[in-house]
Amino acid sequence: MKILKLIVLFLIINFGALAIGSWLMDGGSTSAWYTNLNQAPWTPPGWAFGAAWSFIMICFSVYMAYLYTESPTTKVKTLFLIQFVLNVSWNFIFFNQHLISLGLLDIILLTIVVAVFLFTYMKQLKIKSLLILPYFVWLCIATSLNAYILFNN
């Protein structure tokens, strides 16, 4: 029962982060600023972002519930908080403020934090570590998209 409560808690927090991030996007991927940028040829269609982030946050919420159950340490809490701030702030930095370089730094740091989760707790969580893999892979793709925009605009 405890794991189910934690999954629900992390779902609320993580989908809350998505909602805050969307609110801070200032039109996001449909804004004139973004649509007029030279974008990477591998940029997914707009609908894929919402679908991907929904799937990622479901998996990440389950991952965090298991991790927190097994390791409710200050390190886990701090990493989660840093991840939350970096995830939400990228939307504001990149889409709202149009600070592409700072956005790239933000998303690189976010990718590093997610990699720390993945590799630090892999032995402890074993197969459950696969739950954070979609987040890591998507961030690698998103980082490449941000970098392409920086270097081609």
C-alpha positions in Angstrom: 0.0 0.0 0.0 2.9 2.4 0.8 4.3 2.0 -2.7 0.9 2.9 -4.3 0.7 6.0 -2.2 4.2 7.0 -3.2 3.4 6.4 -6.9 0.4 8.7 -6.6 2.4 11.3 -4.8 5.1 11.3 -7.4 2.5 11.3 -10.2 1.0 14.5 -8.7 4.4 16.1 -8.3 5.7 15.1 -11.7 2.6 16.0 -13.7 2.5 19.2 -11.6 6.0 19.9 -13.0 4.7 19.3 -16.5 1.8 21.7 -15.9 4.1 24.4 -14.5 6.5 24.0 -17.4 3.7 24.2 -19.9 2.4 27.4 -18.3 5.9 28.9 -18.5 6.4 28.0 -22.2 4.7 31.1 -23.7 3.2 29.3 -26.6 6.0 26.7 -26.7 6.4 24.7 -29.9 3.6 26.5 -31.6 5.0 30.0 -31.0 6.1 32.1 -34.0 9.6 32.3 -32.4 10.0 28.6 -32.3 8.4 27.7 -35.6 10.7 30.2 -37.4 13.9 28.6 -36.0 16.0 26.2 -38.0 15.2 22.9 -36.3 16.9 19.6 -36.5 15.6 17.2 -39.2 15.0 14.6 -36.5 12.6 17.0 -34.5 9.5 14.9 -33.6 6.1 16.2 -34.5 4.5 18.4 -31.8 2.0 15.8 -30.6 5.0 13.5 -29.8 6.3 15.8 -27.0 3.1 15.5 -24.9 2.8 11.8 -25.4 6.5 11.3 -24.6 6.5 13.4 -21.5 3.3 11.8 -20.2 4.9 8.3 -20.6 8.2 9.5 -19.1 6.5 11.0 -16.1 4.5 7.9 -15.4 7.6 5.7 -15.6 9.6 8.2 -13.6 6.9 8.4 -10.9 7.0 4.6 -10.4 10.8 4.7 -10.5 10.9 7.4 -7.8 8.4 5.6 -5.6 10.5 2.4 -5.6 13.7 4.3 -5.1 12.3 6.4 -2.3 10.9 3.2 -0.6 14.4 1.6 -0.7 16.5 4.7 -0.2 14.7 7.7 1.4 18.0 9.6 1.8 18.8 13.2 1.6 20.7 12.6 -1.6 17.7 11.1 -3.3 15.5 14.0 -2.2 18.1 16.5 -3.3 18.5 14.9 -6.7 14.8 14.8 -7.2 14.4 18.5 -6.2 17.3 19.5 -8.6 15.7 17.5 -11.4 12.3 19.2 -10.7 13.8 22.7 -10.9 15.9 22.0 -14.0 13.0 20.3 -15.8 10.5 23.2 -15.1 13.0 26.0 -15.6 14.1 24.8 -19.1 10.7 25.6 -20.5 10.9 29.2 -19.2 14.5 29.7 -20.2 14.2 28.2 -23.7 10.7 29.0 -24.8 9.7 32.0 -22.8 13.0 33.9 -22.6 14.5 32.5 -25.8 17.9 31.9 -24.1 19.0 29.0 -26.2 22.5 28.7 -24.8 21.3 28.8 -21.2 18.6 26.3 -22.1 21.3 24.0 -23.4 23.2 24.3 -20.2 20.0 23.6 -18.2 19.1 20.5 -20.2 22.7 19.1 -20.1 22.6 19.5 -16.3 19.2 17.8 -16.2 20.5 14.9 -18.3 23.4 14.5 -15.9 21.1 14.4 -12.9 18.9 11.8 -14.5 22.0 9.8 -15.5 23.1 10.0 -11.8 19.8 8.5 -10.8 20.1 5.8 -13.5 23.7 4.7 -12.8 23.9 5.3 -9.0 20.9 3.3 -8.1 21.0 0.6 -10.9 22.5 -2.1 -8.7 20.0 -1.3 -6.0 16.9 -1.1 -8.2 18.0 -3.7 -10.8 15.3 -4.2 -13.5 13.3 -1.3 -12.1 16.0 1.0 -13.4 14.5 0.5 -16.8 11.7 2.9 -15.7 14.1 5.9 -15.8 15.6 4.9 -19.2 12.9 6.6 -21.3 13.6 9.9 -19.4 17.3 9.6 -20.0 16.9 8.7 -23.7 14.4 11.5 -24.3 16.7 14.0 -22.6 19.5 13.0 -24.9 17.3 13.6 -27.9 16.0 16.9 -26.5 19.6 18.0 -25.8 20.5 17.3 -29.4 17.5 19.3 -30.6 18.5 22.3 -28.3 22.1 22.1 -29.5 21.0 22.0 -33.1 19.0 25.1 -32.7 21.8 26.9 -30.9 24.4 26.1 -33.7 22.0 26.6 -36.6 20.3 29.9 -35.8 
